[in-house]
Amino acid sequence: MYTIFRVLKAKVHPRGQLSSTKERDFWDSGLQIPTLDFEEVLHDDKAALDWLVALRRLGIVYLKGAPVEQGQVARLSQRIGYLRLTFYGHTWQVQDKPMANNVAYTSGKLSLHTDYPALHHPPGVKINLDSSPGITLLVVLQVQFLHCLQQAQQGGESEVVDGFHMAELLRREHPDAFNTLSSLRVDFTDTGSDYCDFSVQSKNHIIDVDSEGRVVRINYNNATRDSVLDVPLDQVQPFYSSLKTFVDLMNQPENVVTYRMEPGDLVTFDNWRLLHGRKSYNSLGSLRHLEGAYLDWDEVMSRLRILRKAVHGDS
């Protein structure tokens, strides 16, 4: 049995501690990732509720003890509702592939990123993210599952950063950079063929905020950021300077949590909030293999409410 890490609320954020903002707790490299038993989450309502509450609050939860075979992310999704179909299928295999159409399918380093910033009109919830009249965006609502089936003998460690925390640090320490990244829309594009052929493009803020100025989503993947920068000429240099400041901030060692997945480990995290990456690895010998999947936050929050009522009797 694995004990979930109990969240400590704090008004300040010294290294290794948490600072609370309503439903979220920000963290840095000192985070102990909450950990639960995979089978308990599947079969015990209290464990499942602990999982989803921690996922909502911290943005990441680790599950141990999953069978080392494909299909476990689908089993876990049934605890919530259903998987979200993408251009890579309902589930997808992260491993070395010849003629790879995605940098994740190589043994190279994956820099910190969020998935799918190139999606602009997915099925899901409509959220107004712009005060300009008549502009309404459909945004991706994603929770990501990654299940380790085989790990490389050397390298392949995973890295995660709290993007919401980084955005708030940027707002506090570099307000001009924050304003630039939360006001300019930049192009993302992705083309290829997997589950089906695709060619998608979107315009997104690097940092999305709601009508009250709260950070609600990070959109950053340098591999799919378009080579065309469609912004006013006088904003080109401020944009690049602001983006570099943000990227430098997220890559500071005191902000990065590094962990190594072993076969049977399954990590679940908030793709709106967390930037994730991977160190390069040696593909000789043991071939690294992860299975992944996505869910929408609507389904996750629905199941959280149902479990809360079942466990606590709350309405």
C-alpha positions as CSV (number, residue, x, y, z in Angstrom):
1,M,0.0,0.0,0.0
2,Y,1.2,3.5,-0.9
3,T,0.4,6.5,1.3
4,I,-0.7,9.7,-0.5
5,F,1.4,12.7,0.3
6,R,-0.6,15.0,2.5
7,V,-0.8,18.6,1.1
8,L,0.6,21.3,3.4
9,K,-0.9,24.8,2.9
10,A,1.5,27.7,3.2
11,K,1.2,31.4,2.6
12,V,4.8,31.6,1.2
13,H,6.7,29.4,-1.1
14,P,10.2,28.6,0.2
15,R,11.9,25.9,-1.7
16,G,10.5,22.4,-1.1
17,Q,7.2,23.7,0.4
18,L,3.8,24.4,-1.1
19,S,1.8,27.6,-1.5
20,S,-1.9,27.3,-1.9
21,T,-4.2,29.2,-4.3
22,K,-7.8,27.9,-3.9
23,E,-7.9,24.5,-5.5
24,R,-4.2,24.4,-6.5
25,D,-1.0,24.0,-4.6
26,F,2.2,25.2,-6.3
27,W,5.4,23.3,-6.0
28,D,9.1,23.2,-6.9
29,S,11.8,20.5,-7.0
30,G,11.1,19.6,-3.4
31,L,7.8,18.0,-4.2
32,Q,7.1,14.5,-3.0
33,I,4.9,13.2,-5.8
34,P,1.7,11.7,-4.3
35,T,1.8,7.9,-4.8
36,L,-1.0,5.4,-4.6
37,D,-1.5,1.7,-5.4
38,F,-2.9,1.1,-8.9
39,E,-5.2,-1.8,-7.9
40,E,-6.6,0.1,-4.9
41,V,-7.5,3.1,-7.1
42,L,-9.3,0.7,-9.4
43,H,-11.3,-1.0,-6.7
44,D,-11.6,1.3,-3.7
45,D,-13.6,4.6,-3.9
46,K,-11.6,6.3,-1.1
47,A,-8.3,5.6,-2.9
48,A,-9.8,6.8,-6.2
49,L,-11.1,10.0,-4.6
50,D,-7.7,10.6,-3.0
51,W,-6.1,10.2,-6.5
52,L,-8.4,12.7,-8.3
53,V,-8.3,15.3,-5.5
54,A,-4.5,15.2,-5.5
55,L,-4.4,15.3,-9.3
56,R,-6.6,18.4,-9.2
57,R,-4.6,20.1,-6.5
58,L,-1.0,19.2,-7.4
59,G,-1.4,18.3,-11.1
60,I,0.4,15.0,-10.8
61,V,-0.1,11.6,-9.1
62,Y,2.0,8.4,-9.3
63,L,0.5,5.0,-9.3
64,K,2.5,1.9,-8.4
65,G,1.8,-1.8,-9.1
66,A,0.1,-1.8,-12.5
67,P,0.5,-5.1,-14.5
68,V,3.4,-4.8,-16.9
69,E,1.3,-5.3,-20.0
70,Q,-0.5,-3.0,-22.5
71,G,-4.1,-2.0,-21.8
72,Q,-3.6,-0.7,-18.2
73,V,-4.2,3.0,-19.2
74,A,-7.5,1.9,-20.7
75,R,-8.4,0.0,-17.5
76,L,-7.6,3.1,-15.4
77,S,-9.7,5.3,-17.7
78,Q,-12.7,3.1,-17.1
79,R,-12.5,4.1,-13.4
80,I,-13.3,7.6,-14.7
81,G,-15.3,7.3,-17.9
82,Y,-13.6,7.0,-21.3
83,L,-10.5,7.8,-23.2
84,R,-10.1,10.7,-25.6
85,L,-9.4,9.9,-29.2
86,T,-6.6,11.8,-30.8
87,F,-4.7,11.6,-34.1
88,Y,-2.4,9.1,-32.3
89,G,-5.4,6.8,-31.4
90,H,-7.1,6.1,-28.1
91,T,-3.8,4.9,-26.7
92,W,-0.3,5.3,-28.1
93,Q,3.1,3.6,-27.7
94,V,6.1,5.8,-26.7
95,Q,9.1,3.9,-28.1
96,D,11.8,4.1,-30.7
97,K,10.2,4.0,-34.2
98,P,11.9,4.1,-37.6
99,M,11.0,7.2,-39.5
100,A,9.5,8.7,-36.4
101,N,6.8,11.3,-36.9
102,N,7.2,12.7,-33.4
103,V,10.3,13.4,-31.4
104,A,8.9,11.4,-28.5
105,Y,9.3,8.3,-30.6
106,T,13.1,8.7,-30.6
107,S,15.7,8.2,-27.9
108,G,16.6,11.9,-27.9
109,K,16.0,14.4,-25.1
110,L,12.5,15.8,-24.9
111,S,12.6,19.4,-23.7
112,L,9.9,20.6,-21.3
113,H,6.5,21.0,-23.1
114,T,2.8,20.6,-23.0
115,D,1.1,18.3,-25.4
116,Y,-1.2,19.4,-28.3
117,P,-0.9,23.2,-28.2
118,A,-1.6,22.9,-32.0
119,L,-5.2,21.8,-31.4
120,H,-7.6,24.6,-31.7
121,H,-11.1,23.1,-32.1
122,P,-11.2,19.8,-30.2
123,P,-14.4,18.4,-28.8
124,G,-14.8,19.7,-25.3
125,V,-15.7,22.7,-23.2
126,K,-16.0,26.1,-24.6
127,I,-14.2,28.8,-22.6
128,N,-14.0,32.4,-23.4
129,L,-10.3,33.4,-23.1
130,D,-10.3,36.7,-24.8
131,S,-12.1,39.9,-23.9
132,S,-12.3,41.0,-27.6
133,P,-15.9,41.0,-28.8
134,G,-16.9,37.9,-30.7
135,I,-13.7,35.9,-30.0
136,T,-14.3,32.6,-28.3
137,L,-11.8,29.7,-28.2
138,L,-12.3,26.0,-27.8
139,V,-9.5,24.7,-25.7
140,V,-8.1,21.2,-25.0
141,L,-9.0,19.7,-21.7
142,Q,-6.5,17.0,-21.0
143,V,-5.3,14.7,-18.3
144,Q,-2.5,12.4,-19.5
145,F,-1.6,8.9,-18.4
146,L,1.8,7.3,-19.0
147,H,2.4,3.6,-18.1
148,C,5.9,2.2,-18.1
149,L,6.2,-1.2,-19.7
150,Q,10.0,-1.2,-20.1
151,Q,12.7,1.2,-19.1
152,A,16.0,1.9,-20.8
153,Q,19.1,0.6,-19.0
154,Q,20.6,4.1,-19.0
155,G,18.9,7.5,-19.1
156,G,15.2,8.1,-19.9
157,E,14.4,9.9,-16.6
158,S,11.3,12.0,-16.6
159,E,11.1,15.7,-15.7
160,V,8.1,17.8,-14.7
161,V,7.6,21.4,-13.8
162,D,4.6,23.2,-12.3
163,G,3.7,25.6,-15.2
164,F,1.2,27.5,-13.2
165,H,3.8,28.2,-10.5
166,M,6.3,29.3,-13.2
167,A,3.7,31.6,-14.7
168,E,3.0,33.2,-11.3
169,L,6.8,33.6,-10.7
170,L,7.1,35.2,-14.1
171,R,4.2,37.6,-13.4
172,R,5.9,38.6,-10.1
173,E,9.5,38.9,-11.3
174,H,9.0,39.8,-14.9
175,P,5.6,41.4,-15.3
176,D,6.3,42.7,-18.9
177,A,7.2,39.2,-20.0
178,F,4.1,37.8,-18.4
179,N,1.9,40.4,-20.1
180,T,3.5,39.6,-23.5
181,L,3.1,35.8,-23.3
182,S,-0.5,36.1,-22.0
183,S,-1.5,38.7,-24.7
184,L,0.2,37.6,-27.9
185,R,-1.2,34.7,-29.9
186,V,1.4,32.6,-31.7
187,D,1.0,29.8,-34.2
188,F,1.4,26.1,-33.5
189,T,1.3,23.4,-36.2
190,D,1.6,19.6,-36.4
191,T,1.4,17.4,-39.5
192,G,1.8,13.7,-39.9
193,S,0.1,10.3,-40.1
194,D,-0.6,7.9,-37.3
195,Y,-4.1,6.8,-36.3
196,C,-5.0,8.9,-39.3
197,D,-3.3,11.6,-41.3
198,F,-3.5,15.1,-39.9
199,S,-2.6,18.7,-40.4
200,V,-3.6,20.9,-37.5
201,Q,-2.9,24.5,-36.7
202,S,-3.8,26.9,-33.9
203,K,-3.1,30.3,-32.5
204,N,-2.7,30.3,-28.7
205,H,-1.2,32.3,-25.9
206,I,1.8,30.7,-24.3
207,I,0.0,31.6,-21.0
208,D,-3.8,31.6,-20.9
209,V,-5.5,33.6,-18.2
210,D,-9.2,33.9,-17.5
211,S,-11.3,37.1,-17.2
212,E,-10.0,37.5,-13.6
213,G,-6.4,37.2,-14.6
214,R,-5.9,33.7,-13.2
215,V,-3.6,31.3,-15.1
216,V,-5.7,28.5,-16.6
217,R,-3.5,26.8,-19.2
218,I,0.1,26.7,-20.5
219,N,0.6,26.2,-24.2
220,Y,4.2,25.5,-25.0
221,N,5.8,23.0,-27.2
222,N,8.8,24.3,-29.2
223,A,8.7,21.3,-31.5
224,T,5.3,22.3,-32.8
225,R,5.6,26.1,-32.6
226,D,5.3,27.3,-36.1
227,S,8.3,28.8,-37.9
228,V,6.0,31.7,-38.9
229,L,5.7,34.2,-36.1
230,D,2.5,36.2,-37.0
231,V,2.8,39.1,-34.5
232,P,3.2,42.8,-35.0
233,L,6.8,43.7,-36.0
234,D,7.4,45.8,-32.8
235,Q,6.4,42.7,-30.7
236,V,8.9,40.2,-32.3
237,Q,11.8,41.0,-30.0
238,P,9.7,41.4,-26.9
239,F,8.1,38.0,-27.6
240,Y,11.4,36.1,-28.0
241,S,12.9,37.9,-25.0
242,S,9.8,37.0,-22.9
243,L,9.7,33.4,-24.0
244,K,13.4,33.0,-23.2
245,T,12.9,34.3,-19.7
246,F,10.0,31.9,-19.2
247,V,11.9,28.9,-20.6
248,D,15.0,29.8,-18.5
249,L,12.8,30.0,-15.4
250,M,11.2,26.6,-15.9
251,N,14.6,25.0,-16.6
252,Q,16.2,26.2,-13.3
253,P,17.1,23.0,-11.3
254,E,15.2,24.3,-8.2
255,N,12.0,24.2,-10.2
256,V,12.3,20.7,-11.9
257,V,11.2,17.4,-10.4
258,T,13.1,14.4,-11.9
259,Y,12.0,10.8,-11.4
260,R,12.6,7.5,-13.1
261,M,9.7,5.3,-14.1
262,E,10.1,1.5,-13.7
263,P,8.0,-1.2,-15.2
264,G,4.5,-1.2,-13.6
265,D,4.7,2.5,-12.7
266,L,2.0,4.8,-14.1
267,V,2.0,8.6,-13.9
268,T,-1.1,10.7,-14.3
269,F,-0.8,14.5,-14.8
270,D,-2.6,17.7,-15.8
271,N,-1.5,18.6,-19.3
272,W,-3.0,22.1,-18.9
273,R,-0.6,22.8,-16.1
274,L,2.5,20.6,-16.1
275,L,5.4,20.9,-18.6
276,H,7.0,17.5,-18.9
277,G,10.1,16.2,-20.6
278,R,12.5,13.3,-20.7
279,K,16.3,12.9,-20.6
280,S,17.9,11.1,-23.6
281,Y,18.6,7.4,-23.2
282,N,20.6,4.6,-24.7
283,S,18.3,2.5,-26.9
284,L,20.7,-0.4,-27.0
285,G,19.8,-3.4,-24.8
286,S,16.5,-2.8,-23.0
287,L,14.1,-0.8,-25.2
288,R,12.2,1.9,-23.4
289,H,8.4,1.5,-23.9
290,L,5.6,3.6,-22.4
291,E,1.9,3.5,-23.2
292,G,0.0,6.8,-23.0
293,A,-3.6,8.1,-23.2
294,Y,-5.6,11.3,-22.6
295,L,-8.8,12.1,-20.8
296,D,-10.8,15.4,-20.7
297,W,-11.1,17.3,-17.5
298,D,-14.9,17.2,-17.8
299,E,-14.9,13.4,-17.3
300,V,-12.3,13.6,-14.5
301,M,-14.3,16.3,-12.6
302,S,-17.5,14.4,-13.1
303,R,-16.1,11.2,-11.5
304,L,-14.5,13.3,-8.7
305,R,-17.9,14.7,-7.7
306,I,-19.5,11.2,-7.9
307,L,-16.8,9.7,-5.7
308,R,-16.9,12.6,-3.2
309,K,-20.6,12.0,-2.8
310,A,-20.1,8.2,-2.5
311,V,-17.3,8.5,0.1
312,H,-18.5,11.6,2.1
313,G,-22.1,11.9,1.2
314,D,-21.5,15.4,-0.1
315,S,-24.0,16.8,-2.6
